[in-house]
Amino acid sequence: MFQLILSCKNKSNSEEVLATEASVKTTPLLQGDIEKVILFNGNTVYLRRSQVVSPIAGYILSVNVRFGESVQKGELLFQIQTRESKALESDKNSTGEVGVINVQANSGGFINELNINEPGGYVPEGGILCNIADNKDLMIKVNVPFEYNSILIKGRKCKIRLPDKTVISGSIFRILPVMDGINQTQTILISPESERQLPENLNVEIEFVNEKHQRTLIVNKSSLMTNETQSEFWVMKVDANNLAVKYPVLKGIENDSIAEIVSPGLKENDLIISEGAYGLPDSTLIRIEK
């Protein structure tokens, strides 16, 4: 009878110990590099455009181009017949070539505006026939708040995040010396470092590294605890007796997933609770889940 009571008592104590253990997941404390980035919205623009105008007043004899087509410099775009030639075209002695002016592309690119679509119409001298945009001179226009003026250095590298989730490199090409009076932003032009052809008016994100720390202690943001006012930060370290010990830390720079911490009591490879630390009292007995 005595042995039965003792056995039941030991079993009850064992279950009580297990019940007080908190189930957590852990991760080793890492040492590495961390960057703080800032993002700006931008859109693609073609800097170089050229207008093709009629050199004379006359009638459109032929249109050899369509909207959106690529053209080379010197390519024949239009033929214009002078008014005098038009008036004399019934003359049997006219050859049909006299009084016809060839209008050629003054630059390479693509036709992004076409004002004359069909032959037969009349155009005045200097009338705009079409516009050519140079798609090899594409830039990204970004309006940067003046508080970030210190990062505006010609040649500074950045990343260009496209809507299809791809990323290409870029650098600051030009900084315009004017401010938007209402928004207090300064316009900069980013040059993409890629052969990829991008359309005009594409919305993109520009990422600059604002700050970078090397060989510093890094934790997942889920491991970093804080109070309601975010004035104090701490992590829960697992000691040799499987106790979760609270370690106050100073938070450094952070990004979407990780944060830098500074603490004299922590070192690389210390075991830190990554899940289950919220609301956990100091020196709590824990059980580590795999």
NUZA-915821 format. One line per 8 residues: for each residue x, y, z of C-alpha. Coordinates in Angstrom, 3 decimals, m for minus. Example, Ala and Ser with C-alpha at 12.3 -4.5 7.8 and 13.67 -1.06 7.14 Angstrom:
<sites>
12.300 m4.500 7.800; 13.670 m1.060 7.140 $
</sites>
This chain:
<sites>
0.000 0.000 0.000; 2.816 2.399 0.884; 4.603 1.686 m2.385; 1.444 2.446 m4.389; 0.949 5.835 m2.741; 4.625 6.742 m3.279; 4.412 5.754 m6.924; 1.348 7.920 m7.495 $
3.002 10.865 m5.760; 6.122 10.633 m7.940; 3.987 10.442 m11.073; 2.049 13.563 m10.020; 5.274 15.541 m9.437; 6.620 14.511 m12.821; 3.470 15.691 m14.594; 3.621 19.007 m12.704 $
7.191 19.623 m13.877; 6.257 18.890 m17.475; 3.264 21.202 m17.224; 5.432 24.152 m16.214; 7.758 23.796 m19.208; 7.136 26.298 m22.020; 7.371 24.916 m25.534; 9.556 27.111 m27.771 $
11.605 27.119 m30.932; 15.135 28.453 m31.032; 17.744 29.723 m33.458; 21.468 30.464 m32.997; 22.541 34.081 m32.743; 24.292 35.081 m35.963; 27.050 37.536 m36.775; 26.883 39.178 m40.167 $
26.121 42.264 m42.223; 22.872 44.205 m42.274; 21.670 47.050 m44.465; 19.006 49.675 m43.940; 17.420 50.577 m47.249; 15.037 53.286 m48.368; 12.626 53.010 m51.278; 11.371 55.664 m53.689 $
8.794 55.411 m56.435; 9.874 56.252 m59.966; 8.748 55.923 m63.559; 10.540 55.385 m66.841; 10.924 58.255 m69.306; 12.615 58.739 m72.661; 14.880 61.769 m72.507; 15.587 62.131 m76.205 $
12.706 62.932 m78.547; 12.772 64.569 m81.918; 10.018 66.160 m83.960; 9.780 65.553 m87.675; 8.328 68.645 m89.344; 7.390 69.477 m92.890; 10.121 71.553 m94.593; 7.591 73.039 m97.023 $
3.890 73.682 m97.388; 2.381 70.988 m99.566; 0.370 67.831 m99.935; 1.231 64.465 m98.402; 2.102 62.171 m101.286; 3.029 59.057 m99.243; 3.267 57.903 m95.614; 5.891 55.172 m95.151 $
5.662 54.651 m91.404; 3.130 53.535 m88.796; 2.620 54.394 m85.141; 4.932 52.372 m82.887; 7.282 51.274 m85.645; 11.044 51.390 m85.177; 12.956 53.609 m87.580; 16.599 54.236 m88.368 $
18.215 57.616 m88.880; 17.881 58.623 m92.527; 14.939 56.306 m93.212; 12.274 57.700 m95.583; 9.139 58.619 m93.627; 7.051 60.912 m95.846; 6.945 62.362 m99.325; 5.437 65.821 m99.772 $
4.411 67.401 m103.044; 4.751 71.150 m103.354; 1.697 73.258 m104.102; 3.219 74.381 m107.391; 3.849 70.807 m108.453; 0.320 69.837 m107.464; m1.064 72.665 m109.594; 0.979 71.580 m112.611 $
0.508 67.814 m112.263; m2.017 67.817 m115.143; 0.748 69.069 m117.447; 1.721 66.204 m119.730; 5.368 67.266 m119.574; 5.626 66.904 m115.766; 7.647 63.885 m114.715; 6.003 63.306 m111.344 $
9.348 63.604 m109.560; 9.702 67.358 m109.781; 8.422 69.150 m106.723; 8.442 66.050 m104.462; 10.301 66.419 m101.177; 11.513 63.385 m99.204; 11.273 63.679 m95.424; 13.682 61.379 m93.561 $
14.076 60.372 m89.916; 16.454 62.733 m88.145; 17.239 60.120 m85.457; 16.715 56.477 m84.671; 14.023 55.212 m82.306; 10.337 54.489 m82.602; 7.316 56.535 m83.673; 5.529 57.492 m80.470 $
3.278 60.114 m82.059; 1.995 60.156 m85.634; 0.007 63.194 m86.772; m0.247 62.238 m90.462; m1.626 58.757 m91.138; m2.727 58.886 m94.779; m1.642 60.628 m98.004; m3.622 63.425 m99.619 $
m3.764 65.912 m96.784; m2.256 69.386 m96.796; 0.420 70.425 m94.298; 1.824 73.905 m93.704; 5.529 74.584 m93.583; 6.821 73.593 m90.137; 3.788 71.384 m89.442; 4.565 68.451 m87.124 $
4.382 65.147 m88.988; 5.467 62.768 m86.203; 7.634 62.382 m83.108; 10.499 59.915 m82.677; 11.457 58.698 m79.202; 14.919 57.240 m78.681; 14.245 54.069 m76.691; 17.983 53.617 m76.110 $
18.039 56.752 m73.966; 15.660 55.576 m71.232; 15.937 56.953 m67.695; 13.981 56.584 m64.487; 12.622 59.788 m62.996; 12.460 59.871 m59.187; 11.228 62.660 m56.902; 13.229 62.533 m53.669 $
12.220 64.428 m50.480; 14.868 66.956 m49.474; 15.493 65.158 m46.158; 17.347 62.519 m48.209; 19.439 65.069 m50.082; 22.628 63.628 m48.572; 22.272 60.427 m50.611; 22.042 62.334 m53.901 $
25.512 61.784 m55.301; 26.054 61.392 m59.022; 27.093 57.838 m59.808; 25.711 56.365 m56.582; 24.520 52.800 m57.102; 20.980 51.601 m56.498; 18.628 48.735 m57.292; 15.634 49.045 m59.602 $
12.712 46.792 m58.643; 10.377 46.112 m61.559; 6.690 45.141 m61.289; 7.499 41.597 m62.500; 9.642 41.094 m59.343; 12.946 41.269 m61.223; 15.744 43.551 m60.024; 18.319 45.380 m62.135 $
21.169 47.657 m61.140; 21.249 51.386 m61.718; 23.049 54.568 m60.753; 22.274 58.265 m60.357; 22.796 59.881 m63.767; 21.674 63.447 m63.197; 20.455 65.591 m60.292; 18.194 68.477 m61.275 $
19.014 71.668 m59.321; 15.367 72.607 m58.693; 12.805 71.752 m56.030; 9.098 71.136 m56.327; 7.723 74.097 m54.389; 4.676 72.237 m53.056; 6.040 68.767 m52.283; 9.626 69.870 m51.539 $
11.072 67.078 m53.634; 14.094 67.103 m55.916; 14.072 65.257 m59.233; 16.864 62.818 m60.033; 17.395 60.610 m63.080; 18.480 56.996 m62.651; 20.311 55.216 m65.466; 19.468 51.481 m65.682 $
22.536 49.273 m66.122; 20.806 46.718 m68.312; 20.245 45.992 m71.996; 16.617 45.134 m71.276; 14.166 47.322 m73.187; 11.647 48.892 m70.817; 8.485 50.756 m71.859; 7.933 54.392 m71.022 $
5.756 55.308 m68.003; 6.514 52.035 m66.192; 6.197 52.423 m62.407; 9.210 51.026 m60.543; 10.791 51.153 m57.079; 14.284 52.514 m56.499; 16.209 51.088 m53.545; 19.175 52.859 m51.956 $
21.317 51.538 m49.112; 21.066 54.266 m46.485; 23.171 52.589 m43.791; 25.222 49.393 m43.514; 26.819 47.651 m40.506; 29.240 44.749 m40.848; 30.053 41.841 m38.506; 27.326 42.679 m36.055 $
24.912 40.468 m34.073; 21.709 39.762 m35.990; 18.411 38.186 m34.910; 15.133 37.471 m36.635; 12.638 40.191 m35.801; 10.375 37.524 m34.271; 13.085 36.960 m31.621; 13.209 40.610 m30.556 $
10.801 41.500 m27.744; 9.771 45.025 m26.767; 7.445 46.879 m24.409; 4.323 48.773 m25.476; 6.198 52.043 m26.032; 9.091 50.315 m27.810; 11.511 52.012 m25.437; 13.023 48.734 m24.189 $
14.123 45.664 m26.138; 15.251 42.203 m25.103; 15.772 38.636 m26.279; 15.312 35.347 m24.442; 18.497 33.261 m24.357; 18.477 29.554 m23.493; 21.068 28.728 m20.812; 22.688 25.387 m19.954 $
19.799 24.423 m17.636; 17.137 24.968 m20.325; 16.002 28.201 m18.717; 14.869 31.171 m20.816; 16.933 34.106 m19.521; 15.973 37.669 m20.395; 18.798 39.747 m21.916; 18.211 43.486 m22.466 $
19.594 44.689 m25.809; 19.939 47.863 m27.825; 18.315 47.692 m31.249; 20.352 48.902 m34.191; 19.275 49.097 m37.808; 16.653 46.707 m39.155; 14.967 45.655 m42.363; 11.882 43.608 m43.172 $
13.055 40.363 m41.562; 16.118 40.891 m39.333; 17.405 43.376 m36.781; 20.787 44.314 m35.350; 21.221 43.999 m31.576; 23.931 45.168 m29.195; 24.443 43.425 m25.843; 27.652 42.743 m23.864 $
26.218 39.453 m22.542; 25.544 37.853 m25.906; 27.817 36.328 m28.519; 27.619 34.476 m31.803; 25.897 31.044 m31.671; 24.091 31.722 m28.389; 20.710 29.960 m28.570; 17.896 32.524 m28.846 $
14.157 31.783 m28.670; 12.622 32.542 m32.060; 9.053 31.370 m31.364; 7.229 31.296 m28.052; 9.111 34.082 m26.268; 6.197 36.544 m26.185; 5.045 37.052 m22.592; 7.547 34.501 m21.285 $
8.782 35.357 m17.751; 12.502 35.482 m17.005; 14.092 32.158 m15.966; 11.224 30.033 m17.264; 11.925 26.340 m17.795; 11.509 25.621 m21.497; 11.237 22.635 m23.812; 12.768 23.109 m27.278 $
10.746 21.889 m30.224; 12.436 20.783 m33.394 $
</sites>
